[in-house]
């Protein structure tokens, strides 16, 4: 009985383990302190994993005396101490979104902040709303009067205020086959609630990519993207069944029907994203007609009202006539902007209502045929032009992410698309910036209303080197200005606008997020902005965390490229960057142990922003070297495109160069260097311990790519293997049936080709539901290490995907990384 209970405790994926522990006697725990238990999960777990649960919450876990009977005092203290500290870092809230509303009485602005916080016990992120009143007393002072407490938004999938701010839409997606709930709130109460059954459509997309929820101008209709309804499935019978018998008839069952492609990682099992409109007066829902079944739709917005009773919806469409390749983090999927007409009529109350039309009456118009990528459409305030982002560099080269561009088309207010003007380049792709000038556009989102009052200047967050900044762009002239402080190495994120003022959040690797308020110093000179600190309850953190962070410092280093060859482009010859985090109180001549941190992608970037996981590792006595090797975002297209075809060599050499750089500067001890990375960062981690086997005392790899020859047949992005192995020409040679030559090249590019040299103790953190780098990749490599006697630890998270972001999994992952490095850096 007790053995079964303990197996359940170790295997459980949530904190219900705390309810089981008191039922296990201390004597049984003591007898089985070294036992390895086999559980119904894809891994074995030793008793040490159980100690994580015991340390998590002393008030709910088993009594401390039970812990001491199992672990020696030192190990118990170490686990409990690190666990408590990581909880303190984990509990700090994040600011996700913000909205502003006119107060109506002329006394300032009201604002609403969307906040989230990990809930370890529930293994979910809690979402809250916190309101404030903004009063700008003079040019140099602003006051935020915060509500005393936030309000939890339990079960809310999306929250979208109407354009006037008088209504609030709350969408609640069910976790089963129940109806989807649409709630309409006024300032004082719930005005209406509609339940849309799954026979009409499935869950509303609230993923940040396909997601699109848009109010029309008179706030009577809402367009949105949701899963198409489930297709009918075959029914099988073991004999005659009565007519009208239910699905639960004991003589029959539902079959599976045809398998359907999905969009891969994080979209497994989700049905085709389709377009719908709901009338908020009647609750009537209509699927928008005329859209080809081969198009997955997203990011819908209402176009300005045309003459007459025809209104258009503009949306992004991704064609999927053949296979749907993974789309998460992959901007190289071709897409276009489309317009579809929605027929309306005026009701007796003079309100616009939907009119039934046949699909033949509503042809879909491709607005961006001449460009391979178009997304995040935004209309100017006067409705005269449509602005959008493009990832054409990514689509055309095959790189999963690359330098963006910004474009504009004039909108035909008469609905005559035959007179559509050509696409105008507002911000073209930057190949190579001079010095520290603008390196190109790297923007992952646009506010629903990004416009200043002049109607032609929009604000964007964009990556600039190793930082994120806020820029202003005049979409008529193309004038671009960096409006966050040029001397700041912090990262900035645009939250919302308050008229012509900005509400943003700023942070660094050693500074928790802080709300900032930006305004023109001189309205005639829009390049001159001033920023005020805003006192906010959101950014408060425990005194312990505050004290630890105050003892750390960071800088952004420029690392010269080693061994520059003549065949490199100018951009690829420029120095790359690394963020260095260290103690601000250096003790004698000794250096803290070093953790080399490597981002995934490879076409991603590590920003100089706050990361609770990295702040935790730094606070327990490590320096961090966070390397943005060539191929990272934020440094121009030439530097980025220098990596495809050279993975496993150029990126590995850049990391080794960065390590030698800080060692030569006397900032790191060469005998105490560790390395951690996830995805492509795990690819680099496992490459490094093979190519430089004497360099690292310990390593940690989260969902690492270790064998491209294995990955190509199991991943949702097999084209990635071709492009990163062969370069841009791999885009055209991609096939679902790789040749012997392909597989040989994939193996030669893989960390597993160097495994015979590895001797570094390595911990693996793997998500069993990962479709991007399936768990078999990490397990194969870990088993090969064990086979040759290298100390290895593997933790598999049964319900996690590629990011390992579920609160308990993320917590256990970084707690074990901290303990693993501590063990080998003593």
C-alpha positions, 0 to 999 in steps of 0.5 A: 500500500505504502509503496503504491502511494509513494509511486503516486507521489513521485509520479504526480504532475501536480501538488496533490502529492502533499495530500498523499505524503502524510499517509506514508510512515517515516519508517517506510520512507527511511527504508526506501531512501535509495529505491528507484520506483518505476511509474506510469510515466516515460522516466524513472524517478529516484527519491530525491525528486520527492524531496522537491515536493517536501521542500515546496510548502512546509505548511502543506507538505509532510512534517519536517521530521519525516524529511530528516529521516530520509535526507541527511541534514546538508542535503535537506537544508540545500534543497529547502533553501534553494526551493524557498528562494526559487519560490520567491523569484517565481511569485513575482508577477508579470505585466502582460497587457494594459489598456487606457480609457478616458475618465469622461470627467476630464480628470485624468485617465483610467487604466487597466493592467493584465497581470499574471503569476505562476500558481505552483499548487494549481500548476497554472498561471493566475490572471488578474486585473489591476486598475489605476487612475492616472493624473498628470499634474505637470510636465515632470510629474504623473500620479498613478492611484492604484486600486487596493487589490487586483481582481482575479480573472478566473477562466478568462481566455481573452479580455478585449475592451470596446473602442469607446471603452464602454464595454468589455468582452470576456471570453471563457473557453471550456476545458471540455465539450461545454459551450464557449462563454461570451460575457459583455460587461459595462462599468457596473455589471454583467450586461449579457452572456451568450453560450455558443455550443461546440456545434457552432465552433470550438474554442476561441483562439487566444494564442497571440498568433492566430488570435484576433478579436475585433469590435466594429465601429458602432460596437454591435458586432465582434469578429473573432477566430475560433476552431471550426466545429468538430467533423462528424465521426463514423459510428460502429455498431455490434448489431442493430441499434434503435433509431435515435440512440445516443453516443452512449449506446452500449451496442455502438461507439464513435470511431476516429474518422480521418486524421487531420493535420494541425499546426504542430507544437502547441497546436496539437489537436486544435482544429482549423482556425476559422472566422466568425462574427457575433451580434452582441444584441441578439447573440447570433453567431455566423461563420464568415462565408467565402473563405477557402477551406485551405486557408487558416485565418487569424488576426482579424480586424474590421476595415473602416466603414465603406459607402453603403452597407458593405463592410470588410473584414481584413485577416491574415491567411495561411495556406495549407493545401499540403502539409501544415508545418509547425508555425509556433516561432516559425515566421517562415510560413507564407501568409497574406492579407485578405479582405472579405465582405460582410453584408449588413442591413439596418434594423428597426433600431437603426443598428447594423445587423448581419445579412445572410449571403451565399459564399458566391456573393462574397469573394475573398480578395488577396491584398498582398499578392506581390509579397510572400508574408503579411501579418498584424494588419492595422488601419490608420485612424482616418482609415486611409491606409493599411499598415502591416508587418512582413517576414518576407526575409524569413519566408524567402530564405527559409530561416524560421525567423529573420529581419522584419519589414513594415509596409503600407497600402492605400485603402480603397474606401469605395470597396473597389480593390481593382484600383488597389495601389502597390505596396509601399515599403515603410521600413525595408529590411536592413542588411548591415547597420553602420556602427550602432545605428538601427539594425532592422525591425524585429517586432513580434506584435503591434498594439491594437491602437499604436497611433499618436494623435497626428494619425501617421506616427505609430509606436512599436517595440523592436529588438536592437542588439541585445535589448528591446527598445521602443521606436516611433515610425512615421508611416508616410515619410518613413522617419524612424526614431528610437524614443527609449533612452539610447544610454540605457542597456535595459529592455523596454516593452510598449504596453499602451498609449495614454493619448500621446503619452506612453505606458511601458515596462522596463527591466534588466537581468538584475532589475524586476519590471518597472512601469514607466511613463513617457511623454514629449519634452518638446512636442515640436521635436518628437525625438525627445522623450522623457521617462518617469518612474511609476510607483507600482504594487506590481513590481514589488518583490520580497526583501530577500530578492531585492537584496540579492538583486541589488548585489548583482550588476550587468553589462553588454559586451561586444565580442570580436569575431575570431578568425574572420575570413574574406568570404564573410559578409560585412555584417557577419564580420561585426562583433556579436554581443553577450550579456554578462551578469556578475557580483557588484561586490567582488571578493578578493581576486576570486571569480564566481562560477560561470554559467554560459546561457544559450538561447534557442532558435537559433534565430532568436535572442536573449534580451537584457530583460528580467528573467526570474529563472536566470535571476535565481541562478545568478543570486545563488552565486553564479556569474552569467554569460548570456551569448547572442552568437551570430545568427541571433535577431537584432543585428541585421540580416547579413549577420543572421543569414551567416549561420544557416549551413554552419550550425554546430561550427560557427555558433559553437565557435562564437560561444567558445570565443565569448567564454575565452573573452571573459576568462582573459578579462579575469572575469571567470575561473576556467575551472568552474565553467558550466553551460545551459541551453534549451532547444537550439541552445541545448543543441549548442550545449551538447555540441560544446561538451563534445567539441570542448570536453575539458571546458565545462564542469557541468551542463544542463540541456532542456529539450535539446536537439542532439541528432538531426537525422533522428529529428527530421522524421519526427519533428513538426518542422523538418524543413528546419533541418534542411535550412540550418544544415545546407543554408538557404538552398536547403529550403528548395531541397526539403523533402519528407523522404531524406536521402542517405546523403541528407541523413549523413550530413544531418548526423555530421552537423549533430552533437551526437557525432561528438559523443565519444569525447563527452565526459561532462556530467549533464542533466536533461530536462525533457517535455514528453509532449514536445513536437518540435524536438521530440523526447526521443532526441534527448533520451537517445543522447542521454542513454548514449552518455550513460552507456559510456559511463558519463554521469547523467540525470534525466527528468521527463515532464509528462505533460509539457511541450517544447517550452517546459513552461507549466509552473511546476515543471519550470520550477522543478527544472531550474531547481534541479539545474541550480542543484546540479551546478552547485554539486560540480562547482564546489 
